[in-house]
Amino acid sequence: MSNLSLQLTDIHRTFNKGKPNEVRVLDGVSMTLQAGEVVALVAPSGAGKSTLLHIAGLLDKVDAGTVEVGGVLTSGQSERTRTRMRRNNIGFIYQFHHLLPEFSAVENITLPQRAAGVPKDDARTKAEDLLAKVGLSHRLMHRPGELSGGEQQRVAFCRALANGPSVLLADEPTGNLDTETADRVFDTLLHLVRDTGLSALIATHNLDLAARMDRVLALSQGRLM
């Protein structure tokens, strides 16, 4: 069995292709993510890191190149298959939590499991266990508007891990928090990742946080350094 959770090979992505305002965002990007590895992706705004994460997470398609998730080539797969792979193998965390405001913390984590066919009681138990790991057992029934920014993001972390992905993709997961809260929340994220043994690719502007990961990749002018 392959030890690679994620492999991108010679990825090219251009927007407005063939037009005067054509923008070449990714120009031959190749990278691997080993099982259990936590990798930082560092790039200035507009350099293409979100595009790279969207391609890695099967939310966007490439102009050229290949994406493999868990050793499975995603090129040529139907949208239904890509959706299933995304739901079962990949967890997403964004700068803003995007929690559903009308649902409680535990419900926000239960819902993606129910969508994947997990029985109600099992989904609830998993949600409660995840919230306990991030110190939010006392906030199970609170809605997002009743939680602090750091608490909301910790719930978002749990939601991303609810379906047991092998790969976690995070786009500035602490970028919307103050420095002290960001540091505490990142500690929680790193603990969760290490505890579950999944792989993570985390985009961040924070070089101090990046230095705490296993490797740092820098994206510049469409290429990884």
C-alpha positions as CSV (number, residue, x, y, z in Angstrom):
1,M,0.0,0.0,0.0
2,S,1.3,3.5,-0.9
3,N,2.4,5.7,2.0
4,L,1.3,8.8,0.0
5,S,-1.9,10.4,1.1
6,L,-1.8,13.0,-1.6
7,Q,0.3,13.4,-4.8
8,L,0.2,16.3,-7.3
9,T,2.2,15.9,-10.4
10,D,3.0,18.7,-12.9
11,I,-0.1,20.7,-12.1
12,H,-1.0,23.6,-14.4
13,R,-3.9,26.0,-13.9
14,T,-4.6,29.2,-15.9
15,F,-7.6,31.5,-15.5
16,N,-9.0,33.4,-18.5
17,K,-7.0,31.2,-20.8
18,G,-6.3,32.6,-24.2
19,K,-7.6,36.1,-23.2
20,P,-5.6,39.3,-22.9
21,N,-6.0,39.1,-19.1
22,E,-4.8,35.5,-18.8
23,V,-3.4,34.6,-15.4
24,R,-1.1,31.6,-15.0
25,V,-1.6,30.6,-11.4
26,L,0.1,27.2,-11.2
27,D,2.9,26.4,-13.5
28,G,4.1,22.8,-13.2
29,V,3.5,22.3,-9.4
30,S,4.4,18.8,-8.0
31,M,4.2,17.8,-4.4
32,T,3.6,14.8,-2.2
33,L,2.1,14.5,1.2
34,Q,3.1,11.4,3.2
35,A,0.7,9.6,5.6
36,G,0.9,11.3,9.0
37,E,2.8,14.4,7.7
38,V,1.9,18.0,8.5
39,V,3.1,20.4,5.8
40,A,2.9,24.2,5.7
41,L,2.1,26.0,2.5
42,V,3.4,29.6,2.6
43,A,2.6,32.2,-0.1
44,P,1.7,35.9,-0.4
45,S,-1.9,36.8,-1.1
46,G,-2.8,36.1,-4.7
47,A,0.0,33.6,-5.3
48,G,-2.4,30.7,-5.9
49,K,-2.3,28.8,-2.6
50,S,-6.2,28.6,-2.4
51,T,-6.2,27.4,-6.0
52,L,-3.7,24.7,-5.1
53,L,-5.8,23.6,-2.1
54,H,-9.0,23.5,-4.2
55,I,-7.3,21.3,-6.8
56,A,-5.8,19.1,-4.1
57,G,-9.3,18.8,-2.5
58,L,-11.0,18.0,-5.9
59,L,-13.0,21.3,-5.8
60,D,-11.3,22.5,-9.0
61,K,-9.9,20.8,-12.1
62,V,-6.5,21.2,-13.6
63,D,-5.6,22.3,-17.1
64,A,-2.8,19.7,-17.1
65,G,-1.2,17.3,-14.6
66,T,-2.6,14.7,-12.2
67,V,-4.0,14.5,-8.7
68,E,-3.9,11.2,-6.7
69,V,-5.6,10.8,-3.4
70,G,-4.7,7.7,-1.4
71,G,-3.0,6.3,-4.4
72,V,-6.1,6.7,-6.6
73,L,-5.8,8.8,-9.8
74,T,-8.7,11.3,-9.8
75,S,-8.3,12.3,-13.5
76,G,-11.2,11.1,-15.6
77,Q,-13.4,10.2,-12.7
78,S,-17.0,11.2,-12.8
79,E,-18.3,14.1,-10.7
80,R,-20.2,11.6,-8.5
81,T,-17.0,9.7,-7.8
82,R,-15.0,12.9,-7.1
83,T,-17.7,14.0,-4.7
84,R,-17.6,10.7,-2.9
85,M,-13.8,10.8,-2.7
86,R,-13.9,14.3,-1.4
87,R,-16.5,13.5,1.2
88,N,-14.8,10.3,2.5
89,N,-11.1,11.1,2.1
90,I,-10.7,14.9,2.5
91,G,-11.4,17.3,5.3
92,F,-11.5,21.1,4.7
93,I,-10.9,24.0,7.1
94,Y,-11.2,27.6,6.0
95,Q,-10.2,31.0,7.5
96,F,-13.9,31.6,8.4
97,H,-15.7,28.7,10.1
98,H,-18.8,28.5,7.8
99,L,-20.8,26.8,10.5
100,L,-24.5,26.6,10.0
101,P,-25.9,29.3,12.3
102,E,-29.2,27.6,13.0
103,F,-27.6,24.4,14.3
104,S,-25.8,23.6,17.5
105,A,-22.1,22.7,17.7
106,V,-22.9,19.0,18.0
107,E,-25.4,19.2,15.1
108,N,-22.9,20.9,12.8
109,I,-20.6,18.0,13.3
110,T,-23.3,15.4,13.1
111,L,-24.7,16.6,9.7
112,P,-21.8,15.7,7.4
113,Q,-21.7,12.2,9.0
114,R,-25.4,11.8,8.3
115,A,-24.9,12.9,4.7
116,A,-22.3,10.1,4.4
117,G,-24.8,7.5,5.7
118,V,-23.7,7.2,9.3
119,P,-26.5,6.2,11.7
120,K,-27.8,9.1,13.9
121,D,-26.7,7.7,17.2
122,D,-23.2,6.9,15.9
123,A,-22.8,10.3,14.4
124,R,-23.9,12.0,17.6
125,T,-21.4,9.9,19.6
126,K,-18.5,10.8,17.2
127,A,-19.5,14.5,17.3
128,E,-19.4,14.5,21.1
129,D,-16.1,12.7,21.2
130,L,-14.5,15.2,18.8
131,L,-15.8,18.1,20.8
132,A,-14.5,16.6,24.0
133,K,-11.0,16.4,22.4
134,V,-11.0,20.1,21.7
135,G,-12.3,21.0,25.2
136,L,-15.9,21.9,24.1
137,S,-18.0,19.3,25.9
138,H,-19.7,22.1,27.8
139,R,-20.7,23.8,24.5
140,L,-22.5,20.9,22.7
141,M,-25.8,22.6,22.4
142,H,-24.6,26.2,21.8
143,R,-25.1,27.7,18.4
144,P,-22.2,29.4,16.5
145,G,-23.5,32.9,17.5
146,E,-23.1,31.9,21.2
147,L,-19.4,30.8,20.8
148,S,-16.2,32.8,20.7
149,G,-14.2,33.0,17.5
150,G,-11.7,30.4,18.8
151,E,-14.5,28.1,19.8
152,Q,-16.2,28.4,16.5
153,Q,-13.0,27.4,14.7
154,R,-12.5,24.5,17.0
155,V,-16.0,23.2,16.1
156,A,-15.0,23.7,12.4
157,F,-12.0,21.5,13.0
158,C,-14.2,18.8,14.4
159,R,-16.5,19.0,11.5
160,A,-13.6,18.6,9.1
161,L,-12.6,15.4,10.9
162,A,-16.1,14.0,11.3
163,N,-16.0,11.6,8.4
164,G,-12.5,10.3,9.2
165,P,-10.6,11.8,6.2
166,S,-7.0,10.7,5.4
167,V,-6.1,14.2,4.2
168,L,-6.8,17.6,5.9
169,L,-6.6,20.8,3.8
170,A,-6.6,24.0,5.8
171,D,-6.6,27.5,4.3
172,E,-5.4,30.1,6.8
173,P,-7.3,28.3,9.6
174,T,-6.2,30.8,12.3
175,G,-6.1,33.9,10.0
176,N,-9.3,35.4,11.4
177,L,-8.2,35.2,15.0
178,D,-6.0,37.4,17.3
179,T,-2.4,36.3,17.8
180,E,-3.0,34.7,21.3
181,T,-6.2,32.9,20.3
182,A,-4.6,31.8,17.0
183,D,-1.7,30.2,18.8
184,R,-4.0,28.3,21.2
185,V,-6.3,27.2,18.4
186,F,-3.3,26.0,16.3
187,D,-2.1,23.9,19.2
188,T,-5.5,22.3,19.2
189,L,-5.4,21.6,15.5
190,L,-1.9,20.2,15.6
191,H,-2.9,17.9,18.5
192,L,-6.0,16.7,16.6
193,V,-3.9,16.0,13.5
194,R,-1.2,14.1,15.4
195,D,-3.8,12.2,17.5
196,T,-5.7,11.0,14.5
197,G,-2.7,10.3,12.3
198,L,-4.0,11.9,9.2
199,S,-1.9,14.1,6.8
200,A,-2.4,17.8,6.6
201,L,-1.5,20.6,4.2
202,I,-2.0,23.9,6.0
203,A,-1.7,27.3,4.2
204,T,-0.6,30.1,6.5
205,H,0.9,33.5,6.5
206,N,2.2,32.9,10.0
207,L,5.9,31.8,9.7
208,D,6.1,30.9,13.4
209,L,3.2,28.5,13.0
210,A,4.7,27.2,9.7
211,A,8.0,26.4,11.5
212,R,6.2,24.0,13.9
213,M,5.2,21.7,11.0
214,D,7.2,18.9,9.5
215,R,8.0,20.8,6.2
216,V,7.4,24.2,4.7
217,L,6.6,24.6,1.0
218,A,6.7,28.1,-0.5
219,L,4.6,29.0,-3.5
220,S,6.0,31.7,-5.8
221,Q,5.2,32.6,-9.4
222,G,3.2,29.5,-9.9
223,R,5.9,27.1,-8.6
224,L,6.7,25.4,-5.3
225,M,10.1,26.2,-3.7
